[in-house]
Structure formats: structure tokens, C-alpha cells
Amino acid sequence: MNDVHSTTDKPRNKTRLWALRIPARYEGGSAPAFHATYEVGISADAAGELTATVDGAPAPLERAVRLLNEAQRDGDLVLLHEEYTDTLDKAAARRLHADLGRLGIKSWAHYQLAASVVGREITSLTQVRVGEVDTILSTAMLERGIRAI
């Protein structure tokens, strides 16, 4: 079983929040009663540095990982929220709209193009990640028959 926390790759600009329940341990084989519930969050900044929260308060990363692994192994673990914080701000989204418009793509098609390139639903260009902009623009140029210089 994989640990919730892996050191093989460094996530960037990402936050996850889980709800978890950890059962009490009984000897004698009786059914476990859930005795602890937590809300655990782990965030990675642009450098890949991890921080953690337990029930909304800052917590040592080791504690958060231990709770997540215990819930994954013995209890219930539910991902409540996942957020990427490296998405375009409103000004950058406006610039992307303008660039796509200059390439002759109608404004209503910007979201459809972005979604097809990134492989997920896009209802606002503020959902586009910073690293995806060049790929979206390159694809738009190819679709319009424009060569990059």
C-alpha cells in the first residue's frame, strides 16, 4: 500500500484537505468504535515545501502524515478538497483571452480550447495553471495554421 505522503516527487502549489476517522483498538475482537475524527490538510508551496494542519491549526507534518496513513490503513479517509494555487490570476486570464482573440479564436471557444488542451473542464481561464498557458497558445496557433517564430 502506498503512503499518503511520498517523497519520490515534490508536489508544487497544491493543497489537499481530508476528513478522517480512526477507530479505537479493542482486544477480544469486538467491532471497532470510531473514536477520533480529524480534518487534515497538507499544502505544498512553489518550492515544494510541505506544511500541515490538523483540525484547522498548524501541525507538524509528521503528525499529519501519521494520521493520514493510520486512517488509510485502519479507518476512513475522504478527500474533501484539492486546490492548485498556481492558477492564473484575473489579469493573466484577461491576457490569455486577449492572446487567443488575436489569434482569431472567438471568445466563447476559449474555454473549450483550454479544456481540450489540459484535459479537464475549464469554465474560467482563471482555472488554467500557469504552466499550461504556453501549451494552450501553441495549440491555438497550430489550429489556426500559424507558425511560431
C-alpha positions in Angstrom: 0.0 0.0 0.0 1.3 3.4 -0.9 1.8 6.0 1.8 -0.3 9.2 1.6 3.0 11.1 1.6 5.5 10.1 -1.0 9.0 11.6 -1.3 9.6 10.4 -4.8 8.2 13.6 -6.4 7.7 17.1 -5.0 4.2 18.5 -5.4 4.0 22.2 -6.1 1.4 24.8 -5.4 -1.2 22.3 -4.2 -3.4 21.9 -1.1 -5.4 18.9 -0.1 -7.8 18.5 2.8 -9.1 15.2 4.1 -11.7 14.1 6.6 -10.7 11.0 8.5 -11.9 8.7 11.2 -9.6 6.4 13.2 -11.1 3.5 15.1 -10.4 2.6 18.7 -8.5 -0.6 19.1 -10.2 -3.3 21.1 -8.7 -6.6 22.2 -11.1 -9.5 22.0 -12.4 -9.0 18.5 -15.4 -6.7 19.2 -16.3 -4.3 16.4 -14.3 -1.1 16.4 -15.9 2.1 17.5 -14.7 5.2 15.8 -13.1 7.3 18.5 -11.3 10.1 16.6 -12.2 12.3 13.7 -9.9 14.8 12.2 -9.7 17.2 9.3 -6.1 17.1 8.0 -4.6 19.4 5.4 -1.3 19.3 3.6 0.0 22.1 1.3 3.0 22.4 -0.9 4.3 25.8 -1.9 6.1 26.7 -5.1 9.4 25.3 -3.8 7.7 22.0 -2.8 8.0 22.7 0.9 5.2 21.0 2.8 3.1 22.4 5.7 0.3 20.7 7.5 -2.8 21.4 9.6 -4.9 19.2 11.8 -8.4 20.5 12.6 -7.5 23.9 11.1 -4.5 24.5 13.3 -0.8 24.3 12.1 0.6 20.9 13.0 3.9 19.0 12.5 4.0 17.4 9.1 4.9 14.1 10.6 1.7 14.1 12.8 -0.5 14.8 9.8 1.1 12.1 7.7 0.9 9.6 10.6 -2.9 10.3 11.0 -3.5 10.1 7.2 -1.7 6.8 7.0 -3.5 5.4 10.0 -6.8 6.4 8.6 -5.9 4.9 5.2 -4.9 1.7 6.8 -7.5 1.2 9.5 -10.3 3.8 9.2 -11.9 6.1 6.8 -10.2 8.7 4.7 -12.1 11.0 2.4 -10.5 13.7 0.2 -12.7 16.8 0.8 -10.9 19.4 -1.3 -8.0 19.7 -3.7 -6.8 23.1 -4.9 -4.0 24.2 -7.1 -2.6 27.6 -6.2 -0.6 28.1 -9.4 -3.6 29.1 -11.5 -3.9 32.3 -13.4 -5.0 35.5 -11.7 -7.6 37.6 -13.3 -5.1 39.8 -15.1 -3.3 36.8 -16.6 -6.6 35.3 -17.6 -7.5 38.5 -19.4 -4.2 38.4 -21.2 -4.8 34.8 -22.3 -8.2 35.8 -23.6 -6.6 38.7 -25.5 -3.9 36.5 -27.0 -6.5 33.9 -28.1 -8.6 36.6 -29.6 -5.7 38.0 -31.5 -5.2 34.5 -33.0 -8.8 34.7 -34.3 -10.4 32.4 -31.8 -13.9 33.5 -30.7 -14.2 34.3 -27.0 -16.9 31.6 -26.5 -14.4 29.0 -27.8 -11.5 29.9 -25.4 -12.8 27.7 -22.6 -13.4 24.7 -24.9 -9.9 25.0 -26.4 -8.3 25.3 -22.9 -10.3 22.3 -21.7 -9.3 20.2 -24.7 -5.6 21.0 -24.1 -5.5 20.5 -20.4 -7.9 17.6 -20.2 -10.3 18.9 -17.6 -13.3 21.2 -17.5 -12.5 24.9 -17.8 -15.3 27.3 -17.1 -13.0 30.3 -16.4 -9.4 30.9 -17.7 -8.5 31.5 -14.0 -8.7 27.7 -13.7 -5.8 27.4 -16.1 -2.4 26.7 -14.4 0.5 29.0 -15.1 2.5 26.2 -16.8 -0.4 25.4 -19.2 -0.6 28.8 -20.9 2.2 28.1 -23.5 0.7 24.8 -24.5 -2.8 26.4 -24.9 -1.3 29.2 -27.1 0.8 26.7 -29.1 -2.2 24.5 -29.8 -4.3 27.6 -30.8 -1.6 28.7 -33.2 -1.4 25.2 -34.7 -5.2 25.1 -35.1 -5.0 28.4 -36.9 -2.1 27.4 -39.1 0.2 29.9 -37.5 3.9 29.0 -37.1 5.8 30.2 -34.0 8.8 32.3 -34.8 
